[in-house]
Amino acid sequence: MSRRPRRSARALFTATLLLSEAMVVLFAGLVAYGLRLAPVPVIVGGGAVLALWAILAGALVRRGTVGYVLGSVLQVALVATGLVVPMMFAVGGIFAVLWLVSLRIGGQIDAERVVREDAEREYEERHGTGGAAAAG
């Protein structure tokens, strides 16, 4: 019986966070528009670029390091949006901390998963696969 390859916990956590950030950027754009904090083209353009950036980075984290780099730079850009919408300093900071936690904890889960799967494979090689089900 072949096992389905497991998805990376780090990629799952970071992709989910980046897609959540895309929605937060859109809501921050609505706040900036409602409070007339910047010209409409700047709000729409900036919000669209940041939201698409988050979506692109979220899609690319499963393909390699480029998604993680884009996501990390996005965290800085998101905090910098506090210059337009001051509350985004706090919101961006929270997301930046969540980004770091996702990278660290996701990486730990992936490493522990590899160790566990190696131990399971070794056990199956020693004791045979299927156990009582194969005998019946």
MDTraj code that builds the backbone (N, CA, C; nanometers):
import mdtraj as md
import numpy as np

residues = "MET SER ARG ARG PRO ARG ARG SER ALA ARG ALA LEU PHE THR ALA THR LEU LEU LEU SER GLU ALA MET VAL VAL LEU PHE ALA GLY LEU VAL ALA TYR GLY LEU ARG LEU ALA PRO VAL PRO VAL ILE VAL GLY GLY GLY ALA VAL LEU ALA LEU TRP ALA ILE LEU ALA GLY ALA LEU VAL ARG ARG GLY THR VAL GLY TYR VAL LEU GLY SER VAL LEU GLN VAL ALA LEU VAL ALA THR GLY LEU VAL VAL PRO MET MET PHE ALA VAL GLY GLY ILE PHE ALA VAL LEU TRP LEU VAL SER LEU ARG ILE GLY GLY GLN ILE ASP ALA GLU ARG VAL VAL ARG GLU ASP ALA GLU ARG GLU TYR GLU GLU ARG HIS GLY THR GLY GLY ALA ALA ALA ALA GLY".split()
xyz = np.array([
    [0.0848, -0.1176, 0.0000],
    [0.0000, 0.0000, 0.0000],
    [0.0894, 0.1238, 0.0000],
    [0.0764, 0.2076, -0.0994],
    [0.1570, 0.3292, -0.1048],
    [0.0835, 0.4426, -0.0343],
    [0.1609, 0.5214, 0.0334],
    [0.1023, 0.6342, 0.1063],
    [0.1008, 0.7572, 0.0190],
    [-0.0013, 0.8346, 0.0368],
    [-0.0121, 0.9624, -0.0325],
    [0.0892, 1.0588, 0.0275],
    [0.1631, 1.1325, -0.0552],
    [0.2589, 1.2274, 0.0023],
    [0.1868, 1.3331, 0.0855],
    [0.2450, 1.3633, 0.1986],
    [0.1831, 1.4602, 0.2890],
    [0.2173, 1.6023, 0.2464],
    [0.1224, 1.6912, 0.2686],
    [0.1469, 1.8331, 0.2443],
    [0.2302, 1.8907, 0.3575],
    [0.3064, 1.9891, 0.3249],
    [0.3894, 2.0549, 0.4243],
    [0.3014, 2.1379, 0.5172],
    [0.3213, 2.1204, 0.6473],
    [0.2476, 2.2007, 0.7450],
    [0.2881, 2.3473, 0.7333],
    [0.4166, 2.3709, 0.7084],
    [0.4638, 2.5084, 0.6934],
    [0.3944, 2.5755, 0.5751],
    [0.3861, 2.5067, 0.4641],
    [0.3202, 2.5636, 0.3457],
    [0.1714, 2.5860, 0.3722],
    [0.1080, 2.4933, 0.4401],
    [-0.0345, 2.5073, 0.4708],
    [-0.0591, 2.6273, 0.5619],
    [0.0198, 2.6391, 0.6681],
    [0.0015, 2.7497, 0.7625],
    [0.0252, 2.8848, 0.6954],
    [0.1347, 2.8947, 0.6213],
    [0.1687, 3.0233, 0.5608],
    [0.0728, 3.0609, 0.4486],
    [0.0302, 2.9632, 0.3689],
    [-0.0657, 2.9928, 0.2615],
    [-0.1973, 3.0418, 0.3203],
    [-0.2428, 2.9776, 0.4258],
    [-0.3668, 3.0194, 0.4911],
    [-0.3536, 3.1609, 0.5458],
    [-0.2413, 3.1895, 0.6080],
    [-0.2181, 3.3229, 0.6636],
    [-0.2147, 3.4277, 0.5530],
    [-0.1478, 3.3990, 0.4426],
    [-0.1383, 3.4949, 0.3330],
    [-0.2743, 3.5221, 0.2690],
    [-0.3559, 3.4201, 0.2558],
    [-0.4902, 3.4429, 0.2010],
    [-0.5755, 3.5245, 0.2976],
    [-0.5565, 3.5036, 0.4263],
    [-0.6269, 3.5865, 0.5255],
    [-0.5800, 3.7311, 0.5159],
    [-0.4516, 3.7503, 0.4944],
    [-0.3981, 3.8855, 0.4799],
    [-0.4556, 3.9554, 0.3576],
    [-0.4784, 3.8808, 0.2514],
    [-0.5374, 3.9417, 0.1311],
    [-0.6742, 4.0018, 0.1645],
    [-0.7529, 3.9303, 0.2449],
    [-0.8845, 3.9835, 0.2839],
    [-0.8701, 4.1048, 0.3750],
    [-0.7739, 4.1003, 0.4665],
    [-0.7523, 4.2127, 0.5577],
    [-0.7093, 4.3369, 0.4802],
    [-0.6275, 4.3183, 0.3784],
    [-0.5838, 4.4315, 0.2957],
    [-0.7049, 4.4952, 0.2272],
    [-0.7947, 4.4141, 0.1776],
    [-0.9151, 4.4682, 0.1127],
    [-1.0010, 4.5466, 0.2130],
    [-1.0147, 4.4939, 0.3344],
    [-1.0914, 4.5655, 0.4361],
    [-1.0216, 4.6945, 0.4783],
    [-0.8902, 4.6918, 0.4865],
    [-0.8153, 4.8132, 0.5204],
    [-0.8334, 4.9180, 0.4109],
    [-0.8401, 4.8727, 0.2869],
    [-0.8670, 4.9646, 0.1761],
    [-1.0033, 5.0303, 0.1890],
    [-1.1017, 4.9544, 0.2332],
    [-1.2352, 5.0120, 0.2550],
    [-1.2323, 5.1160, 0.3669],
    [-1.1555, 5.0874, 0.4709],
    [-1.1423, 5.1839, 0.5809],
    [-1.0755, 5.3113, 0.5302],
    [-0.9673, 5.2956, 0.4544],
    [-0.8960, 5.4128, 0.4008],
    [-0.9872, 5.4931, 0.3082],
    [-1.0686, 5.4248, 0.2306],
    [-1.1622, 5.4924, 0.1410],
    [-1.2691, 5.5674, 0.2214],
    [-1.3260, 5.4996, 0.3207],
    [-1.4319, 5.5604, 0.4019],
    [-1.3841, 5.6811, 0.4806],
    [-1.2609, 5.6760, 0.5271],
    [-1.2056, 5.7869, 0.6042],
    [-1.1351, 5.8903, 0.5162],
    [-1.1342, 5.8658, 0.3869],
    [-1.0698, 5.9546, 0.2893],
    [-0.9254, 5.9861, 0.3290],
    [-0.8505, 5.8799, 0.3563],
    [-0.7132, 5.8954, 0.4012],
    [-0.6133, 5.9115, 0.2868],
    [-0.6561, 5.8801, 0.1669],
    [-0.5686, 5.8914, 0.0490],
    [-0.6576, 5.9028, -0.0737],
    [-0.6021, 5.9470, -0.1860],
    [-0.6817, 5.9517, -0.3086],
    [-0.7304, 5.8113, -0.3481],
    [-0.8488, 5.8055, -0.4054],
    [-0.9109, 5.6773, -0.4401],
    [-0.8209, 5.5901, -0.5285],
    [-0.7574, 5.6451, -0.6335],
    [-0.6714, 5.5577, -0.7151],
    [-0.5562, 5.4945, -0.6360],
    [-0.5026, 5.5685, -0.5404],
    [-0.3947, 5.5147, -0.4572],
    [-0.4474, 5.4015, -0.3696],
    [-0.5637, 5.4207, -0.3119],
    [-0.6234, 5.3181, -0.2254],
    [-0.6547, 5.1931, -0.3057],
    [-0.7222, 5.2098, -0.4190],
    [-0.7614, 5.0945, -0.5006],
    [-0.6375, 5.0253, -0.5571],
    [-0.5458, 5.1022, -0.6124],
    [-0.4245, 5.0436, -0.6698],
    [-0.3381, 4.9751, -0.5660],
    [-0.3130, 5.0438, -0.4571],
    [-0.2299, 4.9864, -0.3514],
    [-0.2928, 4.8635, -0.2888],
    [-0.4230, 4.8716, -0.2618],
    [-0.4924, 4.7565, -0.2038],
    [-0.4925, 4.6369, -0.2969],
    [-0.5157, 4.6628, -0.4249],
    [-0.5173, 4.5537, -0.5227],
    [-0.3795, 4.4893, -0.5360],
    [-0.2760, 4.5718, -0.5408],
    [-0.1395, 4.5178, -0.5527],
    [-0.1054, 4.4327, -0.4306],
    [-0.1340, 4.4832, -0.3113],
    [-0.1020, 4.4069, -0.1903],
    [-0.1836, 4.2786, -0.1802],
    [-0.3122, 4.2844, -0.2155],
    [-0.3966, 4.1646, -0.2099],
    [-0.3489, 4.0602, -0.3106],
    [-0.3184, 4.1030, -0.4323],
    [-0.2689, 4.0085, -0.5330],
    [-0.1321, 3.9529, -0.4943],
    [-0.0498, 4.0359, -0.4341],
    [0.0815, 3.9929, -0.3842],
    [0.0640, 3.8814, -0.2805],
    [-0.0301, 3.9004, -0.1882],
    [-0.0554, 3.7994, -0.0851],
    [-0.1058, 3.6699, -0.1472],
    [-0.1960, 3.6804, -0.2442],
    [-0.2504, 3.5612, -0.3095],
    [-0.1398, 3.4886, -0.3864],
    [-0.0576, 3.5633, -0.4587],
    [0.0522, 3.5031, -0.5342],
    [0.1518, 3.4340, -0.4403],
    [0.1897, 3.5023, -0.3345],
    [0.2835, 3.4421, -0.2386],
    [0.2223, 3.3170, -0.1763],
    [0.0927, 3.3214, -0.1450],
    [0.0246, 3.2043, -0.0889],
    [0.0253, 3.0859, -0.1842],
    [0.0122, 3.1135, -0.3127],
    [0.0160, 3.0060, -0.4119],
    [0.1580, 2.9526, -0.4304],
    [0.2572, 3.0384, -0.4137],
    [0.3959, 2.9982, -0.4405],
    [0.4658, 2.9299, -0.3231],
    [0.4085, 2.9351, -0.2023],
    [0.4771, 2.8721, -0.0892],
    [0.4856, 2.7208, -0.1060],
    [0.3976, 2.6628, -0.1823],
    [0.4031, 2.5179, -0.2062],
    [0.5082, 2.4815, -0.3103],
    [0.5604, 2.5809, -0.3810],
    [0.6557, 2.5542, -0.4898],
    [0.8010, 2.5801, -0.4519],
    [0.8254, 2.6377, -0.3364],
    [0.9645, 2.6610, -0.2973],
    [0.9817, 2.7885, -0.2188],
    [1.1056, 2.8319, -0.2116],
    [1.1399, 2.9433, -0.1238],
    [1.0906, 3.0785, -0.1742],
    [1.0623, 3.0910, -0.3031],
    [1.0204, 3.2224, -0.3547],
    [0.8919, 3.2693, -0.2865],
    [0.8007, 3.1796, -0.2572],
    [0.6773, 3.2166, -0.1885],
    [0.7036, 3.2665, -0.0475],
    [0.7995, 3.2035, 0.0197],
    [0.8336, 3.2463, 0.1556],
    [0.9019, 3.3828, 0.1549],
    [0.9852, 3.4067, 0.0551],
    [1.0512, 3.5366, 0.0442],
    [0.9482, 3.6453, 0.0160],
    [0.8595, 3.6197, -0.0812],
    [0.7537, 3.7168, -0.1116],
    [0.6649, 3.7411, 0.0098],
    [0.6332, 3.6366, 0.0828],
    [0.5508, 3.6505, 0.2022],
    [0.6199, 3.7300, 0.3111],
    [0.7489, 3.7086, 0.3277],
    [0.8236, 3.7823, 0.4294],
    [0.8318, 3.9309, 0.3961],
    [0.8575, 3.9620, 0.2693],
    [0.8625, 4.1025, 0.2286],
    [0.7232, 4.1653, 0.2406],
    [0.6199, 4.0870, 0.2128],
    [0.4828, 4.1370, 0.2268],
    [0.4537, 4.1779, 0.3710],
    [0.5102, 4.1063, 0.4673],
    [0.4862, 4.1419, 0.6081],
    [0.5366, 4.2828, 0.6364],
    [0.6515, 4.3167, 0.5812],
    [0.7072, 4.4512, 0.5990],
    [0.6152, 4.5539, 0.5315],
    [0.5701, 4.5221, 0.4099],
    [0.4819, 4.6135, 0.3371],
    [0.3498, 4.6321, 0.4112],
    [0.3002, 4.5252, 0.4704],
    [0.1728, 4.5339, 0.5425],
    [0.1859, 4.6235, 0.6655],
    [0.2957, 4.6111, 0.7368],
    [0.3188, 4.6999, 0.8521],
    [0.3324, 4.8440, 0.8032],
    [0.3966, 4.8640, 0.6892],
    [0.4159, 4.9989, 0.6347],
    [0.2841, 5.0642, 0.5931],
    [0.1800, 4.9854, 0.5685],
    [0.0496, 5.0457, 0.5355],
    [-0.0062, 5.1235, 0.6538],
    [0.0552, 5.1078, 0.7696],
    [0.0169, 5.1874, 0.8854],
    [0.0420, 5.3360, 0.8651],
    [0.1248, 5.3696, 0.7688],
    [0.1460, 5.5107, 0.7369],
    [0.0197, 5.5741, 0.6786],
    [-0.0656, 5.4923, 0.6161],
    [-0.1913, 5.5415, 0.5593],
    [-0.3066, 5.5165, 0.6557],
    [-0.3159, 5.3941, 0.7052],
    [-0.4201, 5.3567, 0.8019],
    [-0.3461, 5.3182, 0.9311],
    [-0.3394, 5.4089, 1.0282],
    [-0.2570, 5.3850, 1.1474],
    [-0.2844, 5.2527, 1.2199],
    [-0.4061, 5.2050, 1.2198],
    [-0.4360, 5.0787, 1.2873],
    [-0.3639, 4.9608, 1.2226],
    [-0.3201, 4.9783, 1.0978],
    [-0.2496, 4.8702, 1.0285],
    [-0.1109, 4.8456, 1.0878],
    [-0.0570, 4.9398, 1.1654],
    [0.0674, 4.9107, 1.2371],
    [0.0443, 4.7916, 1.3302],
    [-0.0664, 4.7950, 1.4039],
    [-0.0982, 4.6860, 1.4964],
    [-0.1384, 4.5593, 1.4206],
    [-0.2272, 4.5739, 1.3235],
    [-0.2745, 4.4571, 1.2482],
    [-0.1582, 4.3940, 1.1712],
    [-0.0783, 4.4754, 1.1050],
    [0.0378, 4.4240, 1.0324],
    [0.1380, 4.3589, 1.1251],
    [0.1578, 4.4173, 1.2422],
    [0.2484, 4.3577, 1.3404],
    [0.2000, 4.2223, 1.3879],
    [0.0698, 4.2112, 1.4109],
    [0.0126, 4.0823, 1.4522],
    [0.0325, 3.9784, 1.3427],
    [0.0062, 4.0165, 1.2182],
    [0.0255, 3.9229, 1.1078],
    [0.1732, 3.8866, 1.0904],
    [0.2632, 3.9803, 1.1143],
    [0.4061, 3.9501, 1.1035],
    [0.4474, 3.8472, 1.2090],
    [0.3953, 3.8621, 1.3302],
    [0.4244, 3.7643, 1.4352],
    [0.3650, 3.6283, 1.3978],
    [0.2418, 3.6280, 1.3477],
    [0.1804, 3.5025, 1.3045],
    [0.2593, 3.4385, 1.1905],
    [0.3156, 3.5198, 1.1024],
    [0.3984, 3.4689, 0.9928],
    [0.5207, 3.3958, 1.0479],
    [0.5880, 3.4592, 1.1443],
    [0.7061, 3.3967, 1.2043],
    [0.6692, 3.2677, 1.2773],
    [0.5575, 3.2689, 1.3471],
    [0.5112, 3.1485, 1.4175],
    [0.4773, 3.0388, 1.3169],
    [0.4118, 3.0747, 1.2073],
    [0.3774, 2.9757, 1.1045],
    [0.5024, 2.9126, 1.0443],
    [0.6027, 2.9945, 1.0186],
    [0.7275, 2.9410, 0.9638],
    [0.7951, 2.8460, 1.0627],
    [0.8021, 2.8882, 1.1878],
    [0.8732, 2.8083, 1.2884],
    [0.7981, 2.6807, 1.3244],
    [0.6727, 2.6939, 1.3630],
    [0.5953, 2.5770, 1.4063],
    [0.5702, 2.4828, 1.2886],
    [0.5394, 2.5394, 1.1722],
    [0.5187, 2.4557, 1.0541],
    [0.6429, 2.3759, 1.0193],
    [0.7597, 2.4396, 1.0287],
    [0.8852, 2.3693, 1.0035],
    [0.9108, 2.2592, 1.1053],
    [0.8779, 2.2849, 1.2319],
    [0.8950, 2.1824, 1.3354],
    [0.8037, 2.0631, 1.3087],
    [0.6803, 2.0903, 1.2712],
    [0.5856, 1.9818, 1.2421],
    [0.6359, 1.8994, 1.1248],
    [0.6843, 1.9658, 1.0204],
    [0.7360, 1.8934, 0.9041],
    [0.8552, 1.8063, 0.9417],
    [0.9473, 1.8586, 1.0236],
    [1.0648, 1.7814, 1.0648],
    [1.0243, 1.6612, 1.1504],
    [0.9317, 1.6811, 1.2435],
    [0.8861, 1.5709, 1.3280],
    [0.8110, 1.4666, 1.2459],
    [0.7401, 1.5103, 1.1448],
    [0.6675, 1.4182, 1.0581],
    [0.7643, 1.3278, 0.9816],
    [0.8745, 1.3841, 0.9351],
    [0.9747, 1.3040, 0.8638],
    [1.0337, 1.1981, 0.9563],
    [1.0661, 1.2371, 1.0783],
    [1.1225, 1.1427, 1.1748],
    [1.0222, 1.0311, 1.2033],
    [0.8958, 1.0671, 1.2240],
    [0.7934, 0.9668, 1.2529],
    [0.7738, 0.8718, 1.1349],
    [0.7684, 0.9262, 1.0143],
    [0.7490, 0.8413, 0.8970],
    [0.8671, 0.7481, 0.8755],
    [0.9884, 0.7957, 0.9034],
    [1.1060, 0.7082, 0.8941],
    [1.0973, 0.5949, 0.9963],
    [1.0545, 0.6278, 1.1175],
    [1.0406, 0.5256, 1.2217],
    [0.9324, 0.4250, 1.1840],
    [0.8220, 0.4716, 1.1284],
    [0.7155, 0.3802, 1.0852],
    [0.7646, 0.2883, 0.9733],
    [0.8371, 0.3447, 0.8789],
    [0.8898, 0.2657, 0.7671],
    [0.9862, 0.1592, 0.8185],
    [1.0730, 0.1980, 0.9112],
    [1.1679, 0.1028, 0.9692],
    [1.0946, -0.0077, 1.0443],
    [0.9922, 0.0274, 1.1194],
    [0.9141, -0.0707, 1.1942],
    [0.8467, -0.1693, 1.0990],
    [0.7888, -0.1177, 0.9913],
    [0.7204, -0.2041, 0.8949],
    [0.8178, -0.2988, 0.8255],
    [0.9403, -0.2513, 0.8002],
    [1.0406, -0.3368, 0.7373],
    [1.0833, -0.4501, 0.8308],
    [1.0912, -0.4191, 0.9590],
    [1.1315, -0.5209, 1.0561],
    [1.0212, -0.6230, 1.0844],
    [0.8985, -0.5752, 1.1004],
    [0.7900, -0.6592, 1.1455],
    [0.6929, -0.6988, 1.0353],
    [0.7159, -0.6543, 0.9157],
    [0.6247, -0.6839, 0.8054],
    [0.5056, -0.5913, 0.8086],
    [0.4433, -0.5746, 0.6954],
    [0.3275, -0.4851, 0.6873],
    [0.1985, -0.5651, 0.6948],
    [0.0983, -0.5032, 0.7442],
    [-0.0343, -0.5645, 0.7459],
    [-0.0655, -0.6405, 0.8731],
    [0.0304, -0.7004, 0.9377],
    [0.0078, -0.7717, 1.0627],
    [-0.0968, -0.8807, 1.0515],
    [-0.1982, -0.8799, 1.1377],
    [-0.3022, -0.9811, 1.1430],
    [-0.3901, -0.9781, 1.0193],
    [-0.4038, -0.8615, 0.9579],
    [-0.4886, -0.8510, 0.8382],
    [-0.4306, -0.9316, 0.7233],
    [-0.2969, -0.9404, 0.7139],
    [-0.2337, -1.0172, 0.6071],
    [-0.2484, -1.1669, 0.6309],
    [-0.2534, -1.2091, 0.7581],
    [-0.2659, -1.3513, 0.7896],
    [-0.4056, -1.4035, 0.7668],
    [-0.5056, -1.3142, 0.7739],
    [-0.6474, -1.3552, 0.7661],
    [-0.6932, -1.3642, 0.6310],
])
top = md.Topology()
chain = top.add_chain()
for i, resn in enumerate(residues, 1):
    res = top.add_residue(resn, chain, resSeq=i)
    for name in ("N", "CA", "C"):
        top.add_atom(name, md.element.get_by_symbol(name[0]), res)
traj = md.Trajectory(xyz[None], top)
